Amino acid sequence: MRKLLLYLVVVSVGIIYTGRLSYLQLFNEDAVATNFLNDSAIKAIYDYPERGFVYDRNGELLVANQPSYDVMVVPREVKEFNVAEFCKLLRITEEEYEKKLEKAKSYSWRIPSIFVAQMAKKDYAFLQEKMHRFKGFYIQKRSIRNYQTSVGANVLGSIGEVNNGELKRNPNYQSGELIGKTGIEKSYEDELRGQKGVKYIQKDIHNNVLGSYKNGRHDTLAVNGKDIQITIDAKLQEYGEKLMVNKRGGIVAIEPSSGEILALITAPSYNPNLLVGRKRSKNYNKLHYDSINKPLYDRGLLAMYPPGSPFKTLNALVALQEDVVTPQTTYTCRNGYIYGRSGRKMGCHCGSGKRNVINGVAKSCNAYFANAYRQVISKYDKPREGMNVWSNHIKSFGLGNYFGNDLSTGRKGRIPSGDYYTNDYFKHDKWHVLNTISNAIGQGQVEMTPIQLAHMTATIANRGHYYTPHIIKAIDGKPIDNPHFTEPKYTTIDQEHFEPVIQGMHDVFSMKKGGTARFLNVPGIEICGKTGTAENFVKIDGKRTQLTDHSIFVAFAPKENPKIAIAVFVENGYYGARWAGKISSLMIEKYLKGEITLKDMEKLVLEKSLEDEYAKPLSGKPFTINE
Amino acid sequence: MSREVKFVKKIDWLSILLYFLLVGIGWINIYSASVTESFSGVLDMSQLYGKQLVFIGTSIIIIILILSIEAKFYERFSSIIYVIALLSLLGLMVFGKNVNGATSWYGIGSFTLQPSEFAKAATVLALAKYLSDIQTNINYFSHQLISFAIILAPPLLIMLQPDAGSAMVYMAFFFVLYREGLPPIYLWIGFTLVLLFIITLKLGYIYTIIGTLVFGLASIFIIFKKELKRRRKTTLALTSLVAAIGFILAVNYIFYNVFQQHHRDRFTLVLGLEKDPVKLEKIRKTFGFNTNQSEIAIGSGGFWGKGWQKGTRTKGDFVPEQDTDYIFTTVGEEWGFAGSTVVIFLFVFLLLRILHRAEQQKNKFSRVYGYSVAAILFFHFAINIGMVIGLFPTVGIPLPFFSYGGSGLWGFTILLFIFIKLDANRINEW
């Protein structure tokens, strides 16, 4: 036994140490053996690629880049220095310095954080000479956006520093990096961003660089982002924004034969250069908290309004398709539509008389569409059933739902179905078709966004099929081939039914037929359109108050082989032909001719300000509407 | 057969092979840990690897000298060598050179010599000489005391330098004395004291005293129930119990009042005394920095390691003292689990080989000497690697044959090769 003791101890120690080593080297999950990035001796240095440029449909450069200089900090390496001097150079207070440093520390002691983002070039030149004095800080050059245009801020969007949520969702980003926040910058982030290059270097414990790690075997080069071409026509966009100055609302123009969005205008808007660089957050807050003008709110995509009369075109199509009316069917208008046991009346301004589909549309006769709508729903045993059929026809236009397109934001709108009324609206099954009669004239429960209205118009222009509206035209010089955007989708309405409706829309501009937009003709262009006037209400001091009607207009042109379909929405612009119709005609002329001959009309629109109208509900005084 | 041929045949070539393997692997790792960009040949004397190569060369000369000296010389002159060793340790107080707060070196120009590295071999010689004396009987208390005195004189002088690590190694002689017949009571006392030390620190002295009292009194009652009247044994048992409680109080007092914080932290880390994770992390980051870094470095090696000179943490000087006490981390990082276990295997193999050869010695002097060599090498091996892989408190002692340093390498070479000489010579004694 005495002889054996040391033998046993030696062998046991050998076994224990082997076990410990196997734990440290083979089974320890914290070990850096599995991933060299966990090794604090290896440091990754990133090389940021240039973000892709953005061109308009005619090849005009809209968005380019400019260099920007970020002051970075690695808290672990910060040594003592003259903080006051440093702060003066960076134009921050010492409190801000402490706060920023704390923030960087809480992110990581080891990984660089942005200390001051996107300095101006002149500040940089001055600071760079003195940078070596401030250990732990360095300057990183990056490229930020440089907008070549002052319009289209809502379309182009902006980039900004990634926030914590985005960091968690996508581990490829690091704190302080830039990411698309809105618009196409967001939709096409993956294409525009490119790939950042990385260089791994080996450091010793004093943070001195020893050289590249494994001779750069893991290093990658930065790959610049792809240039993209969007479907927007910059000139049309600019013109539309000019027309909408001092007004609120949206304009959306679509090329019917492709679904390409030609213009996407919201008013009021802002200059996209406001959201670039160091002034971004200050300007963003200013825009964000402007609760009166809401410049960040893209009305073209997000504002849900009752579509009003333009929606009558769809009702006409459904009635024809359901065979409850023929193009020859007439209803008599008696200054309105009288219905129900108590003899309720839906008024009409068409001037009474016999109405068929064509002059019903042209004169926007409420009575005709109330009758036709009622016939559609009453064709079925139960209104619920009839409403479901109606709703399915309308939804076949791609309405009442998201487009699933490449715009970074959007709304579903609402196309009510029979089930919706039974389950959600009335919450019983005993409702009558007349309870929903307002849908016949695009009021009631129907709600659409301006882009949906434009899309609806494009679909009519195409006589029954459509391409999902989209904003991308080409990526990296290659035209898109996404079948969701390039293949037509068909509605449930047969092509033949479109002709009378389109004829009606054409007569809207007819002097002879007394159309609602007869004074808005553009010489040499055959326009088909439809006016709309939508009542709207707000709560003022808890009281439901009616405001001046919204002015709505949809149109496409030319009648054959349409090139443009447009929807214009002017908040509180009164009747459809008053402002929306004029803007629509001007836009169409601008797009098809490239110049404006309707100089008087243009002058009128440009000089018109609706600010007085918008001030009314805020004034706190009684006011009159629709004047 | 001539005498020379017989000697060559009897020499233990396996031990020599293992020795050169360890020295060679050690140098490869020192090279990796110390080489810089400006490489100018392996014999660059401004670099550690160049110096170590010279130390290895001189070791070979020392080996040839040791093997050519008559074996009887070592036994005959052991006492004188021992006295010289003691004097050299004493001399440090007058002529010693202070490096990092310890006066452990003689300095002649840029050349330094650490006598404590040689004192080990001298002590082994002296103890072997005393124990092999025909008049010595380890069962006698007085002879035990003389043995203790021989063993403890050098470490007491070394403690004055102070160099606790080198002094601690002399505890290895306990194995030797036990092998040679030291009564097992010492084993039990030693074991009990270590156990009480750990329990006191883990549970606090109050619980430990209560526990000791309950356990001790119960044992005395059960064992001596029938013989309670035999005062002598009962008194002895009670005295031991009182001594144990005294020890517990002493441990408590010394640990919290005599030890300095950095002493305490070593135990805190290994025994897991600190419960507060924040404080524990602080100790790990500050005091346990070396061990923490060496564990990370070894862990980063994985199974096959990163390859020679490819260790990012070795190259980045993340582990302090990596040429000397922490040389094993380089093995762990660059050669991985595979390389580390090979090194451990080589050490265990060498130790077992020496033990085996020692047991075969017919001459008691040779046997005690060989056994002591194994015990001392084992202590260095166990404490050094245990520390590097985080199983043992930080104690600054080198890894034999591996760590950078001339005195260390020469000391271990002399220690080992005297035994190889004795072993090769054993037939001549018949």
Interface residues (C-beta under 8 A of the other chain):
Chain A: R2 K3 L5 L6 Y7 V9 V10 V11 V13 G14 I16 Y17 T18 R20 L21 S22 L24 Q25 L26 N28 D30 A31 V32 A33 T34 F36 D39 S40 A41 I42 Q202 K203 D204 I205 H206 L210 Y213 K214
Chain B: F175 Y178 R179 G181 E295 I296 I298 G299 S300 G301 G302 F303 K310 T312 R313 K315 G316 D317 F318 G332 G336 F337 S340 T341 I344 F345 F347 V348 L351 L352 L355 E359 Y371 A374 A375 F378 F381 A382 I385 G386 I389 G390 L391
